[in-house]
Amino acid sequence: MTGRRAAIAIIASPAFILVGIIAAVAVVAPPLAPYDALATSANVLQPPSVEHWFGTDSVGRDIFSRVLVSTRLDLGIAASAVSVAFLIGTTFGALAGYYGGWTDRVIGRLVDTIMAFPLFVLAMGIVAALGNSIENVVYATIIINLPFYIRFARGEVNARRNIAYVEAARASGNNDFQIIALHIVPNIMPAMMVQISLNMGWAIMNAASLSFVGLGVRPPLPEWGIMVFEGASNIISGEWWTFVFPGAALMLAIACFDLLGESLRLRMDPRSAR
């Protein structure tokens, strides 16, 4: 086994396992939580213990339960936004790459307009204008993810639109839609999967960051960014568990998707076969 293949084997297995665990937790989180994630109690700012594995927050809520339930919300926001951005971005990028001309110029100017702004600042502006809600966080995340898929799909389709199998499909009587949808796009999907995995981690971070600055999910809903923000006020007084555990969960989720994306990239690299 070559060094590159060994690297793929080392990275891929834990990446797929960890992402699978996170997805499973997101699906079954509420029944797994030992306490109601919204229920307050008199056990305020209790350190980690047998009863409360991650301790309690400033109003007595169980942090472990809130971290578990937050997985569904954060992963749901990221998956929804990335899925829609992928569908829209791939469609527009494929059209720009296949037809070129004015189609490419119009779509290119749209991408340039979005990329002219710092993307997180643009997301903040969108949510501030539309209002704090889960739906608006999803919309903002979709918009700032669009340029990645449009540019990637455009480049890949443009490089393939005149190669042999496309010409053969065209000579066989396939129309433009069939050529794009049935012949070109399926061939760029493996590389798109890498982009999707990387964007998942970034979308999770974006949603948490918006909540952290007060422009995302509203309290008392359990969400990693909100929990880190609420726990940050306890740094000086020493209640470290109120922000460490939510922050660790956020960091782990982002790292897992980044690791998955890197393993997919290595797996699809032609040099890995040598």
C-alpha positions, 0 to 999 in steps of 0.5 A: 500500500502506498503512502497516499493509499495509507493516508486515505485508509487512515482518514476515511474510516474514522471520518465516515464513522464519526459523521454517521454517529453525528447523523444518528444522534441528530435523528434520535437525540430527543429520546436519548436526552436524559432531561427536557432540554428546555426545563429549568431547575434549582440546580443552577451552574452545577459542575459535571456529575453523575446526574448531569454529565455536562453540568447545568447552566445558569437557569438549571438546564441540563447541558448534556441534554441540550447539546444532544438536542442541538445536534438535530437543529444545527445539522438540520439547518446545515443539511437543508441549506447545503442541499438547496444551495447544491441543487440551485448552484449546480443547475445555474453553474451547469447552464453557464458552463454548457452554454457560455455567452450571455448565460455565463456572463449573467450568472457570473455577475450574480456570483461576483455580486455575492462574492463582493461581500464578506460572506458572513457579513452578508449572512448577518445582513440577510438575517437582520433584514428578514428577522431572527428565525430558523428559516431565515438562517437557512436562506442566508446560508443558502445564498452564501453557499451558492457561489461555491457550487456555481463556480465549481459546476461551471468549470467542470461542465465547461471542461466536459461539454465538447469531449468524446462522450458528450459528442456521442450523446449529441450525435445520438439525438440527445437534447441539451437538457438530456446531455447536461442532466444525464451525461455531464452532471453525473460525471461531476458528482463525485467531485461535488460530494467533496464540496458538499462535505466541506460546505456542511462543516462551514454551514454548521459554523455559520449557523452557530456563529449567527446565533452567537452574535444574536442573529440566528436561532432565538433562546431558549431553543438549544443550539450550539452557538447560543449555548457558547454565547450564554456560557461565555459570561461564566468564563471569569467566574469559573463555570467552564463546563457551560461553554466548553461542552457546547463548543467541543460539540461544535468543533467536533462536528465541523472537524468530522465533515472537514475530515470526511471531505479530505478523505473523499478528496484523497480517494478521488485523486488519480495520484492515489492509485499510484 
